Amino acid sequence: MDRIGIIDHPAIVNERTRVGDWEIDLAIGKGHSGALVTRVERLTRYSVTKRIFDKLTRTVTVVRIE
């Protein structure tokens, strides 16, 4: 997965004029017992949240957008 830090996003991403620019975040649970992956489409604000049970890269990156 080609990851680009938020500071390095192209300027057009901040304009929120096109569909398809997603922002992804990971929230770790108390005691590191689990986590939530959140994905938000920047123009429409459509959000997807999914609970995961480990923080492995392969787990976080395969969370489906449904």
N, C-alpha and C positions, 0 to 999 in steps of 0.2 A: 504494500500500500504506500503510495507516495504521499507523505504527510507534509503539510505546509503549516508552519506556525502562524498564529493569528496576526502577528506583527508583519508577516511577509505576504499576506493576502494581496492580490491585485486590487487596485483602487475600485474597480467595477463591483467587487464583492460588497464593499461598504455602501454602494449606491442602492442596493436592493432593488434593482430593475429587472432582474432575470431569475427565473425559477431554476433550481438545481444546485444552488450553493448551500451546502449543509454545514452546520456547526455541531461538533460532537464533544461531549463532556463525559467524565466519569466521576461519580460520587461514591466514595468508599463508606461502607457501613461501620457502625460502632464495633469496635473489637475486630475490625477487618473480616467480619463474618460474611460479607457479601458486598455487592456493589450495584449501582444503577448506571446503565449507559443511557444517555439522553442524546437524541439527534433532533435538531431543529432546522427546518428549511428557512432560510433567511428572509425571503420575500413573503411567502404565505404564512409563515410562523407555524406551519404544520409540525407537530412534535410527536416523537415516538420515544417511549421509555421502556426499558426492559431490564429485569433483574438478572444478574449473573452471579455465579458462585465462586469465581476466581478472577484475577486481574491479568491473566495471561494475554499477551498480544493477540494470539489467534482467537481467543474467546471474544475479546472486545471488537475486533475488526469484522467478525462474521455475524454480528447481531443484525438481523434482517429488518429492513424497513417495510412494514406491512400496512 
